[in-house]
Structures are given as C-alpha cells and as structure tokens.
Amino acid sequence: MIQDGDELHRLRTAIAAAGDAAYDWDLASERIAWWGAAGAMIGPDGLPPAYGDAFRALVHAADIAKRDKALADHLAGNGAFDCEYRLAALEGPTQWIHERGAVIGEGGSRRLCGTLRNITQRKRAESQLEYLARYDELTGHFNRSRLKEALDHALSYAQRYHTPGAYMVVGIDRLAAVNEAFGHAAADAVIVGVGQRLDRCLRASDVIGRSTATASASCWHPARGRHAIRGRAHPARGVAERDRHAQRPHPRHRLGRRRALPRPVASAHDAMTRADSALQQAKGGGRNCFVPFDDSPETREERRRALSIGEEVQAALKHGRLITRCSRSSRPARARSTTTNACCACAARTAR
C-alpha cells in the first residue's frame, strides 16, 4: 500500500522531471511554497520568490494586467485560472510561462494552488509559423498571400479616393541557369539581391513581395499615370545597366506591369493575373524589357485561343488522345552536344 508521504514524493518527483513547477500560495500571508523546477524556471538566482509581491515583480509589465484579470475572473467564478504571460527577463531572451491553478478554501484560509510550465519553445514556433504565413522566408518581403491582401487594400483605397496606382511583377531571367551552374545558394543570393535593390527604389508607402519562386512584385499608390509608373520601372531596370557598365556579371530583369489600378479590376486576383500575363508577354520581347498589360481585342483573342488549346490538351490527356514524338539531330562535328526536337499532337475525337 502506498503511503501519503510516498505519493507526495512521487508527485513532486514527476513535476520536477517534467520541468514544471508547482506552488501553494497563501493569499492571506502572501507566502508561496514551491516544488519542482521553480528555481530554474523563475528564480533570478536559482531561488524562486518566497512572497507574492516578489513573484508579481517577475511578470512582464505588459502582461501584469492580463494575469490579474484572469485571476480576478476565476475568483468571481468565471472559469478556471489559466493564463499565458512573459517573464521580465533581466538577462537573455524573454521566457513564456503557462500558469494554471485554482483557489481553494474560504475566508482567511484561501490558497491559490497551481502549476507553471515553460512554453518558450512553443511560443517561438508559433511566432515562426505566423511569420511564414505572411512573409517570404528567403527575402523577408510579403509572400503571395500577404501581397494579395495589400493589393486588395490598395484597390479599395484607389476606388474610394479615386487615386491611381500600379502593380508590377519583375521576373529574373536565366535564374535556372544560375541555379544549375552555381547551386541553390547562388540563386537565392540573386533573388535576395534583386529584392533589396527593388526595395531601395520604393517609397515607405509602397509594398514589395515575392509572388512566385522567380518573380517579385510591387504595389504602388498613388501613382500619377503611365509616366509615373514607367518611372518606377526604370530604376529596377537600370540595375542591370549599371552592372553592365561596371563589367560585372548580372541577371537581367524582365518587367511586366498592368495598367493603373482605377481601371475596372474585379479583385486583387484579377490584377495579379493581368500582371502575370504582362510578364509572359515580356518574355517574348527579350531580356531587360518593360511591357505594360495590354487588354486590346487582339490580346484577348490570343488568350482565348491559348485557353482553348489548354482545355483541348487537358481533354486529350484525360481520354488518352495525346500523341508525342521526339527526334535527335546531331550538330556539326565540332559541337559537343546534340539537339532534341519534340512535338505533341492531339488525336481527333472518336465518334460515339
């Protein structure tokens, strides 16, 4: 049979082994009795505070009111005492504590009994996840989701106050070649470098983000018409020109830009799609070029045909009607490589 003393000893041992701390706080005398890892967790000199005032002094000033409110709600019968707060760090990083407890007894014999757990690692992980949900890990700029939110805000602002603005996508040419020749670290350095230079071209009210793995995007408002928007593109495009005159190797930039924001745009998704379309048009214009979004009838018809072809290819893949052919042709004798020609066709639909 387990004696009460043995059970209490095992309970204290388990609390200490878990790295937690337990306390018994006499609310009348303000004295606190501790068990477990209290000294290592909250003791400035390895010794936990013996009185309530000394313990409260360890709580971060910004979290004192939150803890007091949680305790007051519990004393008023509104649920358990459960609170997360920071400790005022005299040295080193801030520590997070999760405190749970309950008041027992009545009148002058009331005591607050509870446990403390260090949740610093969990809070750091949550903070990192929250950061990655809004920012790109490599560049520190907005990720595509956060960039979309900023663009929605810019659209609402432009529509409400009738001010123009712009959204531009910057693509980096031959980034895959840099990756293959010099490795991921070099390609990442190129992306970070381009982002930093674009950031220096923008105002504090403008935003910049990474829309895809190889492209960055910027949202500006207000911008005064086409000439102002082109003026924004010139510094980014001039980065490569300065490097060329300095005879330094550099990646060239391809710029795609949609027109001023007050033109009818249904949503941020619509604006981002148009900017991506302009970037695709820029790819056909060579490197280091600037192409505004073109919404002419000819461009719409070209997009319609491209979508139609895409739907036809998807249907052919689904029904097994896609035919592929490839052939290899040798270059002149002095060449070290060969050329592979590939083509693809969709077989005619069979009659039902």
Backbone hydrogen bonds in HBPLUS format (Angstrom, degrees):
<---DONOR---> <-ACCEPTOR-->    atom                        ^
c    i                          cat <-CA-CA->   ^        H-A-AA   ^      H-
h    n   atom  resd res      DA  || num        DHA   H-A  angle D-A-AA Bond
n    s   type  num  typ     dist DA aas  dist angle  dist       angle   num
A0007-GLU N   A0003-GLN O   2.96 MM   4  6.27 157.3  2.01 152.1 158.8     1
A0008-LEU N   A0004-ASP O   2.96 MM   4  6.16 160.2  2.00 150.7 155.6     2
A0009-HIS N   A0005-GLY O   2.98 MM   4  6.14 154.4  2.05 143.4 150.7     3
A0010-ARG N   A0006-ASP O   2.93 MM   4  6.17 159.0  1.98 149.3 154.5     4
A0011-LEU N   A0007-GLU O   2.92 MM   4  6.13 152.3  1.99 145.2 153.4     5
A0012-ARG N   A0008-LEU O   2.98 MM   4  6.20 161.2  2.01 149.4 153.7     6
A0013-THR N   A0009-HIS O   2.95 MM   4  6.14 155.6  2.01 146.3 153.7     7
A0014-ALA N   A0010-ARG O   2.89 MM   4  6.07 155.8  1.95 146.1 152.2     8
A0015-ILE N   A0011-LEU O   3.05 MM   4  6.28 157.9  2.10 148.6 154.1     9
A0016-ALA N   A0012-ARG O   3.02 MM   4  6.22 162.5  2.05 148.9 153.4    10
A0017-ALA N   A0013-THR O   2.87 MM   4  6.04 155.9  1.93 147.7 154.9    11
A0018-ALA N   A0014-ALA O   3.04 MM   4  6.20 144.2  2.17 142.7 151.2    12
A0020-ASP N   A0015-ILE O   3.10 MM   5  5.42 144.0  2.23 170.0 162.1    13
A0019-GLY N   A0016-ALA O   3.06 MM   3  5.13 154.0  2.13 102.4 110.6    14
A0037-ALA N   A0020-ASP O   2.82 MM  17  5.61 166.5  1.84 153.0 148.9    15
A0021-ALA N   A0116-LEU O   3.02 MM  95  5.08 156.1  2.08 147.4 150.5    16
A0116-LEU N   A0021-ALA O   2.71 MM  95  5.08 154.1  1.77 149.5 155.2    17
A0022-ALA N   A0035-TRP O   3.03 MM  13  5.10 161.6  2.07 129.5 135.2    18
A0035-TRP N   A0022-ALA O   2.83 MM  13  5.10 141.6  1.98 153.4 152.6    19
A0023-TYR N   A0114-GLY O   3.00 MM  91  5.68 156.9  2.05 154.3 156.5    20
A0114-GLY N   A0023-TYR O   3.28 MM  91  5.68 156.8  2.34 139.9 145.6    21
A0024-ASP N   A0033-ALA O   2.88 MM   9  5.13 143.6  2.01 144.1 152.5    22
A0033-ALA N   A0024-ASP O   3.00 MM   9  5.13 163.1  2.03 135.3 140.4    23
A0025-TRP N   A0112-LEU O   2.83 MM  87  4.91 167.8  1.85 142.4 145.2    24
A0112-LEU N   A0025-TRP O   2.78 MM  87  4.91 159.2  1.83 145.3 149.0    25
A0026-ASP N   A0031-ARG O   2.91 MM   5  5.45 157.6  1.96 171.5 172.2    26
A0030-GLU N   A0026-ASP O   2.69 MM   4  5.26 131.9  1.92 145.4 159.2    27
A0027-LEU N   A0110-ARG O   3.26 MM  83  6.03 153.4  2.33 142.9 150.2    28
A0052-GLY N   A0030-GLU O   2.87 MM  22  5.11 139.1  2.04 141.1 152.7    29
A0032-ILE N   A0050-ALA O   2.90 MM  18  5.20 151.6  1.98 142.0 140.4    30
A0041-MET N   A0037-ALA O   3.07 MM   4  6.16 144.0  2.21 146.3 157.0    31
A0042-ILE N   A0038-ALA O   2.90 MM   4  5.86 175.3  1.90 160.0 160.5    32
A0043-GLY N   A0039-GLY O   3.03 MM   4  4.46 135.3  2.24 114.1 124.1    33
A0046-GLY N   A0043-GLY O   3.19 MM   3  4.58 169.9  2.20 100.2 100.6    34
A0055-PHE N   A0051-TYR O   3.15 MM   4  6.51 149.7  2.25 147.4 156.4    35
A0056-ARG N   A0052-GLY O   2.89 MM   4  6.18 163.0  1.91 158.0 162.2    36
A0057-ALA N   A0053-ASP O   3.07 MM   4  6.23 144.4  2.20 140.4 149.6    37
A0058-LEU N   A0055-PHE O   2.96 MM   3  5.35 148.6  2.06 107.7 117.4    38
A0059-VAL N   A0056-ARG O   3.14 MM   3  5.41 149.4  2.24 105.7 114.3    39
A0088-ALA N   A0058-LEU O   2.64 MM  30  5.42 164.0  1.67 152.7 158.5    40
A0060-HIS N   A0086-ARG O   2.83 MM  26  5.35 172.0  1.84 142.0 139.2    41
A0063-ASP N   A0060-HIS O   2.86 MM   3  5.35 154.0  1.93 116.6 125.3    42
A0067-ARG N   A0063-ASP O   3.09 MM   4  6.36 162.1  2.12 154.4 158.1    43
A0068-ASP N   A0064-ILE O   2.92 MM   4  6.14 166.8  1.94 157.2 161.2    44
A0069-LYS N   A0065-ALA O   2.94 MM   4  6.05 154.4  2.01 145.0 151.7    45
A0070-ALA N   A0066-LYS O   3.06 MM   4  6.28 158.5  2.10 146.2 151.8    46
A0071-LEU N   A0067-ARG O   3.01 MM   4  6.27 157.5  2.06 152.2 157.9    47
A0072-ALA N   A0068-ASP O   2.88 MM   4  6.05 157.0  1.93 146.1 153.1    48
A0073-ASP N   A0069-LYS O   2.85 MM   4  6.05 159.7  1.89 152.8 157.6    49
A0074-HIS N   A0070-ALA O   3.13 MM   4  6.32 151.4  2.22 137.5 145.1    50
A0075-LEU N   A0071-LEU O   2.93 MM   4  6.22 159.9  1.97 151.8 157.0    51
A0076-ALA N   A0072-ALA O   2.97 MM   4  6.17 137.8  2.16 140.9 152.4    52
A0078-ASN N   A0073-ASP O   2.78 MM   5  5.13 158.7  1.82 159.5 153.5    53
A0077-GLY N   A0074-HIS O   2.95 MM   3  5.10 158.8  2.00 107.7 113.0    54
A0101-GLY N   A0081-PHE O   2.98 MM  20  5.31 151.2  2.06 149.3 152.3    55
A0083-CYS N   A0099-GLU O   2.91 MM  16  5.37 163.7  1.94 156.5 161.8    56
A0099-GLU N   A0083-CYS O   2.82 MM  16  5.37 167.3  1.83 172.5 170.2    57
A0085-TYR N   A0097-ILE O   2.99 MM  12  5.51 156.9  2.04 153.3 160.6    58
A0097-ILE N   A0085-TYR O   2.78 MM  12  5.51 169.0  1.79 171.3 175.3    59
A0087-LEU N   A0095-GLN O   2.87 MM   8  5.52 155.3  1.94 159.4 165.0    60
A0119-ILE N   A0096-TRP O   3.02 MM  23  5.37 155.6  2.08 128.6 135.5    61
A0098-HIS N   A0117-ARG O   2.83 MM  19  5.14 158.6  1.87 150.1 157.4    62
A0117-ARG N   A0098-HIS O   2.98 MM  19  5.14 140.3  2.14 133.6 145.8    63
A0100-ARG N   A0115-THR O   3.09 MM  15  5.53 161.0  2.13 153.2 158.9    64
A0115-THR N   A0100-ARG O   2.78 MM  15  5.53 152.8  1.85 160.7 170.1    65
A0102-ALA N   A0113-CYS O   2.88 MM  11  5.65 150.8  1.97 152.4 160.1    66
A0113-CYS N   A0102-ALA O   3.02 MM  11  5.65 164.1  2.04 161.9 156.7    67
A0104-ILE N   A0111-ARG O   2.84 MM   7  5.47 160.9  1.87 161.5 166.0    68
A0111-ARG N   A0104-ILE O   2.88 MM   7  5.47 159.4  1.93 157.1 163.8    69
A0109-SER N   A0106-GLU O   3.13 MM   3  5.66 153.2  2.21 138.6 136.8    70
A0123-LYS N   A0119-ILE O   2.98 MM   4  6.24 160.5  2.02 155.6 161.1    71
A0124-ARG N   A0120-THR O   2.95 MM   4  6.19 154.3  2.01 151.6 158.7    72
A0125-ALA N   A0121-GLN O   3.00 MM   4  6.24 157.2  2.06 146.8 152.8    73
A0126-GLU N   A0122-ARG O   2.90 MM   4  6.17 157.9  1.95 150.0 156.2    74
A0127-SER N   A0123-LYS O   2.87 MM   4  6.04 155.1  1.93 144.8 152.0    75
A0128-GLN N   A0124-ARG O   2.91 MM   4  6.13 153.2  1.98 145.8 153.0    76
A0129-LEU N   A0125-ALA O   2.96 MM   4  6.20 158.1  2.01 148.7 154.4    77
A0130-GLU N   A0126-GLU O   2.89 MM   4  6.09 156.2  1.95 147.3 154.1    78
A0131-TYR N   A0127-SER O   2.92 MM   4  6.12 150.1  2.01 142.4 150.7    79
A0132-LEU N   A0128-GLN O   2.93 MM   4  6.18 163.9  1.96 151.3 155.1    80
A0133-ALA N   A0129-LEU O   2.97 MM   4  6.11 133.7  2.19 139.2 151.3    81
A0134-ARG N   A0131-TYR O   3.04 MM   3  5.47 155.8  2.10 110.2 117.8    82
A0135-TYR N   A0131-TYR O   2.76 MM   4  5.77 147.6  1.86 158.6 169.8    83
A0143-ASN N   A0134-ARG O   3.17 MM   9  5.80 160.8  2.21 122.8 122.9    84
A0136-ASP N   A0141-HIS O   2.67 MM   5  5.50 170.3  1.68 171.5 174.7    85
A0140-GLY N   A0136-ASP O   2.89 MM   4  5.14 145.3  2.01 138.2 147.9    86
A0142-PHE N   A0208-ILE O   3.33 MM  66  6.43 152.2  2.41 146.5 138.6    87
A0210-ARG N   A0142-PHE O   2.82 MM  68  6.25 154.1  1.89 173.7 171.9    88
A0147-LEU N   A0143-ASN O   2.78 MM   4  5.90 154.9  1.85 156.8 165.4    89
A0148-LYS N   A0144-ARG O   2.92 MM   4  6.06 147.3  2.03 140.3 148.2    90
A0149-GLU N   A0145-SER O   3.19 MM   4  6.56 149.1  2.29 141.8 149.5    91
A0150-ALA N   A0146-ARG O   3.02 MM   4  6.35 158.6  2.06 148.4 153.7    92
A0151-LEU N   A0147-LEU O   2.90 MM   4  6.15 151.4  1.99 146.5 154.6    93
A0152-ASP N   A0148-LYS O   2.90 MM   4  6.14 152.1  1.98 145.6 153.1    94
A0153-HIS N   A0149-GLU O   2.99 MM   4  6.30 154.7  2.06 147.5 154.3    95
A0154-ALA N   A0150-ALA O   2.92 MM   4  6.20 153.9  1.99 143.7 151.1    96
A0155-LEU N   A0151-LEU O   2.87 MM   4  6.09 155.0  1.93 148.9 155.4    97
A0156-SER N   A0152-ASP O   2.97 MM   4  6.22 160.6  2.01 148.2 153.3    98
A0157-TYR N   A0153-HIS O   2.91 MM   4  6.11 159.6  1.95 150.1 156.0    99
A0158-ALA N   A0154-ALA O   2.86 MM   4  6.02 158.3  1.91 146.3 152.5   100
A0159-GLN N   A0155-LEU O   2.91 MM   4  6.09 159.2  1.96 150.5 155.8   101
A0160-ARG N   A0156-SER O   2.93 MM   4  6.02 149.9  2.02 144.0 152.5   102
A0161-TYR N   A0157-TYR O   2.96 MM   4  6.02 168.2  1.98 153.1 155.8   103
A0162-HIS N   A0158-ALA O   2.80 MM   4  5.16 113.4  2.25 132.4 143.1   104
A0163-THR N   A0158-ALA O   3.20 MM   5  4.71 138.6  2.38 117.9 128.3   105
A0223-ALA N   A0164-PRO O   2.97 MM  59  5.48 148.3  2.07 108.5 118.5   106
A0261-LEU N   A0165-GLY O   3.02 MM  96  5.04 146.2  2.14 110.0 119.7   107
A0166-ALA N   A0220-TRP O   2.82 MM  54  5.19 156.4  1.88 146.9 150.7   108
A0220-TRP N   A0166-ALA O   2.83 MM  54  5.19 166.5  1.85 152.4 157.2   109
A0258-ARG N   A0167-TYR O   3.36 MM  91  6.18 167.7  2.38 177.9 174.5   110
A0168-MET N   A0218-SER O   2.93 MM  50  5.31 159.9  1.97 151.6 158.3   111
A0218-SER N   A0168-MET O   2.86 MM  50  5.31 153.4  1.93 150.1 158.6   112
A0169-VAL N   A0256-GLY O   2.78 MM  87  5.18 172.1  1.78 168.1 169.8   113
A0256-GLY N   A0169-VAL O   2.80 MM  87  5.18 166.7  1.81 166.5 168.4   114
A0170-VAL N   A0216-SER O   2.70 MM  46  5.24 172.5  1.70 163.8 166.3   115
A0216-SER N   A0170-VAL O   2.93 MM  46  5.24 151.6  2.01 149.6 153.8   116
A0171-GLY N   A0254-ARG O   2.67 MM  83  4.91 170.4  1.68 164.0 162.3   117
A0254-ARG N   A0171-GLY O   2.77 MM  83  4.91 161.9  1.80 149.4 150.6   118
A0172-ILE N   A0214-THR O   3.34 MM  42  6.12 150.8  2.43 171.3 179.7   119
A0173-ASP N   A0252-ARG O   2.98 MM  79  5.52 162.1  2.01 154.1 158.3   120
A0178-VAL N   A0174-ARG O   3.18 MM   4  6.53 151.9  2.26 143.9 150.9   121
A0179-ASN N   A0175-LEU O   2.93 MM   4  6.21 155.9  1.99 148.9 155.8   122
A0180-GLU N   A0176-ALA O   2.91 MM   4  6.17 157.0  1.97 148.5 154.0   123
A0181-ALA N   A0177-ALA O   2.92 MM   4  6.01 157.6  1.97 146.8 153.0   124
A0182-PHE N   A0178-VAL O   2.86 MM   4  5.70 163.6  1.89 149.3 153.9   125
A0183-GLY N   A0179-ASN O   2.87 MM   4  4.63 136.5  2.06 119.6 128.3   126
A0187-ALA N   A0183-GLY O   3.27 MM   4  6.62 162.1  2.30 149.9 154.9   127
A0188-ASP N   A0184-HIS O   2.81 MM   4  6.02 161.1  1.84 156.2 161.6   128
A0189-ALA N   A0185-ALA O   2.95 MM   4  6.14 149.2  2.04 140.5 149.1   129
A0190-VAL N   A0186-ALA O   3.01 MM   4  6.33 147.1  2.12 145.3 153.8   130
A0191-ILE N   A0187-ALA O   3.07 MM   4  6.40 160.3  2.10 150.1 154.6   131
A0192-VAL N   A0188-ASP O   2.92 MM   4  6.17 165.3  1.94 154.0 157.8   132
A0193-GLY N   A0189-ALA O   2.86 MM   4  5.94 159.6  1.91 143.8 150.2   133
A0194-VAL N   A0190-VAL O   2.91 MM   4  6.11 163.9  1.94 154.4 157.9   134
A0195-GLY N   A0191-ILE O   3.00 MM   4  6.16 161.1  2.03 147.1 152.9   135
A0196-GLN N   A0192-VAL O   2.91 MM   4  6.16 154.7  1.98 150.7 157.3   136
A0197-ARG N   A0193-GLY O   3.06 MM   4  6.29 156.4  2.11 146.9 152.9   137
A0198-LEU N   A0194-VAL O   2.94 MM   4  6.17 158.5  1.99 152.0 158.1   138
A0199-ASP N   A0195-GLY O   2.91 MM   4  6.05 152.5  1.98 143.3 151.5   139
A0200-ARG N   A0196-GLN O   3.11 MM   4  6.40 144.5  2.24 141.1 149.2   140
A0201-CYS N   A0198-LEU O   2.96 MM   3  5.14 141.6  2.11 101.8 113.6   141
A0202-LEU N   A0199-ASP O   3.24 MM   3  5.41 158.2  2.29 104.7 111.2   142
A0206-ASP N   A0203-ARG O   3.18 MM   3  5.32 149.8  2.28 101.8 110.6   143
A0207-VAL N   A0219-CYS O   3.16 MM  12  5.41 164.8  2.18 150.1 154.8   144
A0219-CYS N   A0207-VAL O   3.01 MM  12  5.41 159.1  2.06 144.5 149.2   145
A0209-GLY N   A0217-ALA O   2.81 MM   8  5.30 160.6  1.85 156.8 160.9   146
A0217-ALA N   A0209-GLY O   2.74 MM   8  5.30 165.9  1.76 153.2 155.4   147
A0212-THR N   A0215-ALA O   3.36 MM   3  5.13 178.8  2.36 135.4 135.5   148
A0225-GLY N   A0223-ALA O   3.07 MM   2  5.99 129.0  2.34 107.1  92.6   149
A0229-ILE N   A0225-GLY O   3.17 MM   4  6.46 153.8  2.25 147.6 155.4   150
A0230-ARG N   A0226-ARG O   2.87 MM   4  6.14 162.3  1.90 155.5 160.3   151
A0231-GLY N   A0227-HIS O   2.89 MM   4  6.04 147.4  1.99 139.4 149.0   152
A0232-ARG N   A0228-ALA O   3.14 MM   4  6.47 135.8  2.34 136.9 147.4   153
A0232-ARG N   A0229-ILE O   3.05 MM   3  5.14 128.8  2.32  97.1 110.4   154
A0233-ALA N   A0229-ILE O   3.22 MM   4  6.62 145.3  2.35 142.6 151.9   155
A0233-ALA N   A0230-ARG O   3.01 MM   3  5.04 119.8  2.38  94.6 110.1   156
A0234-HIS N   A0230-ARG O   3.06 MM   4  6.36 145.1  2.18 151.2 160.3   157
A0237-ARG N   A0233-ALA O   2.92 MM   4  6.14 160.8  1.96 157.4 163.8   158
A0238-GLY N   A0234-HIS O   2.70 MM   4  5.77 140.5  1.86 147.7 159.8   159
A0239-VAL N   A0236-ALA O   3.34 MM   3  5.52 155.2  2.40 100.3 107.4   160
A0242-ARG N   A0238-GLY O   3.00 MM   4  6.22 160.0  2.04 155.1 157.7   161
A0243-ASP N   A0239-VAL O   3.20 MM   4  6.47 158.3  2.25 146.0 152.0   162
A0244-ARG N   A0240-ALA O   2.89 MM   4  6.10 147.0  2.00 144.3 153.9   163
A0245-HIS N   A0241-GLU O   3.03 MM   4  6.33 160.2  2.07 152.3 155.6   164
A0246-ALA N   A0242-ARG O   3.05 MM   4  6.21 141.6  2.20 139.5 150.2   165
A0248-ARG N   A0243-ASP O   2.91 MM   5  5.20 177.3  1.91 155.8 155.8   166
A0247-GLN N   A0244-ARG O   3.02 MM   3  4.95 156.5  2.08 102.0 108.5   167
A0288-ASN N   A0253-HIS O   2.95 MM  35  4.89 118.0  2.34 128.1 145.6   168
A0255-LEU N   A0289-CYS O   2.94 MM  34  6.10 169.9  1.95 168.1 169.2   169
A0291-VAL N   A0255-LEU O   3.17 MM  36  6.29 154.3  2.24 136.2 143.2   170
A0257-ARG N   A0291-VAL O   3.04 MM  34  6.26 156.5  2.10 154.4 153.3   171
A0293-PHE N   A0257-ARG O   2.35 MM  36  5.62 119.7  1.69 149.5 165.8   172
A0263-ARG N   A0260-ALA O   3.32 MM   3  6.29 166.7  2.34 127.5 130.6   173
A0271-ALA N   A0267-SER O   3.11 MM   4  6.51 158.0  2.16 147.4 152.8   174
A0272-MET N   A0268-ALA O   2.86 MM   4  6.08 161.3  1.89 154.5 159.4   175
A0273-THR N   A0269-HIS O   2.92 MM   4  6.06 151.3  2.01 144.0 152.0   176
A0274-ARG N   A0270-ASP O   3.01 MM   4  6.26 156.5  2.07 148.0 153.9   177
A0275-ALA N   A0271-ALA O   2.97 MM   4  6.21 155.5  2.03 146.5 153.3   178
A0276-ASP N   A0272-MET O   2.93 MM   4  6.11 155.9  1.98 144.3 151.0   179
A0277-SER N   A0273-THR O   2.94 MM   4  6.18 146.1  2.06 140.8 150.5   180
A0278-ALA N   A0274-ARG O   2.93 MM   4  6.28 150.5  2.01 145.4 153.1   181
A0279-LEU N   A0275-ALA O   2.93 MM   4  6.25 147.8  2.04 145.0 154.1   182
A0280-GLN N   A0276-ASP O   2.99 MM   4  6.30 150.2  2.08 143.9 151.5   183
A0281-GLN N   A0277-SER O   3.02 MM   4  6.37 150.5  2.11 144.9 153.0   184
A0282-ALA N   A0278-ALA O   2.90 MM   4  6.18 145.4  2.02 141.2 151.2   185
A0283-LYS N   A0279-LEU O   3.08 MM   4  6.40 138.9  2.25 142.0 152.1   186
A0284-GLY N   A0281-GLN O   3.11 MM   3  5.46 140.0  2.28 103.5 114.1   187
A0285-GLY N   A0282-ALA O   2.92 MM   3  5.05 156.9  1.97 106.7 114.4   188
A0300-ARG N   A0296-SER O   3.01 MM   4  6.33 159.8  2.05 155.8 161.8   189
A0301-GLU N   A0297-PRO O   2.91 MM   4  6.10 155.8  1.97 148.1 154.6   190
A0302-GLU N   A0298-GLU O   2.94 MM   4  6.19 149.9  2.03 142.6 151.1   191
A0303-ARG N   A0299-THR O   2.91 MM   4  6.20 156.7  1.96 149.7 155.6   192
A0304-ARG N   A0300-ARG O   2.87 MM   4  6.08 152.3  1.94 144.1 152.4   193
A0305-ARG N   A0301-GLU O   2.95 MM   4  6.20 154.9  2.01 146.4 152.3   194
A0306-ALA N   A0302-GLU O   2.97 MM   4  6.21 156.4  2.03 145.0 151.8   195
A0307-LEU N   A0303-ARG O   2.88 MM   4  6.13 159.2  1.92 151.4 156.5   196
A0308-SER N   A0304-ARG O   2.93 MM   4  6.12 152.2  2.01 143.0 151.3   197
A0309-ILE N   A0305-ARG O   2.85 MM   4  6.13 158.2  1.90 151.5 156.9   198
A0310-GLY N   A0306-ALA O   2.92 MM   4  6.15 158.1  1.96 146.7 153.1   199
A0311-GLU N   A0307-LEU O   2.91 MM   4  6.17 156.5  1.97 148.9 154.6   200
A0312-GLU N   A0308-SER O   2.97 MM   4  6.21 153.7  2.04 146.0 153.4   201
A0313-VAL N   A0309-ILE O   2.90 MM   4  6.19 156.0  1.96 152.9 159.0   202
A0314-GLN N   A0310-GLY O   2.98 MM   4  6.20 159.6  2.02 148.0 153.6   203
A0315-ALA N   A0311-GLU O   2.96 MM   4  6.17 155.6  2.02 145.3 151.9   204
A0316-ALA N   A0312-GLU O   2.89 MM   4  6.12 151.6  1.97 143.3 151.6   205
A0317-LEU N   A0313-VAL O   2.87 MM   4  6.14 155.2  1.93 150.9 157.2   206
A0318-LYS N   A0314-GLN O   2.99 MM   4  6.18 153.1  2.07 143.2 150.7   207
A0319-HIS N   A0315-ALA O   3.01 MM   4  6.23 150.9  2.10 147.1 153.9   208
A0321-ARG N   A0316-ALA O   2.73 MM   5  4.53 156.6  1.78 138.6 141.6   209
A0347-ALA N   A0321-ARG O   2.76 MM  26  5.09 174.0  1.76 157.6 157.2   210
A0323-ILE N   A0345-ALA O   2.72 MM  22  5.16 177.7  1.72 170.0 169.4   211
A0345-ALA N   A0323-ILE O   2.78 MM  22  5.16 159.6  1.82 154.7 161.0   212
A0325-ARG N   A0343-CYS O   2.98 MM  18  5.39 163.0  2.01 152.0 152.6   213
A0343-CYS N   A0325-ARG O   2.86 MM  18  5.39 158.0  1.91 160.6 161.7   214
A0327-SER N   A0341-ASN O   2.80 MM  14  5.26 153.6  1.87 150.6 159.4   215
A0341-ASN N   A0327-SER O   2.75 MM  14  5.26 160.7  1.79 167.6 170.3   216
A0329-SER N   A0339-THR O   2.81 MM  10  5.35 167.4  1.83 167.5 169.3   217
A0339-THR N   A0329-SER O   2.94 MM  10  5.35 167.8  1.96 169.6 165.5   218
A0335-ALA N   A0332-PRO O   2.91 MM   3  5.48 150.6  2.00 117.3 126.5   219
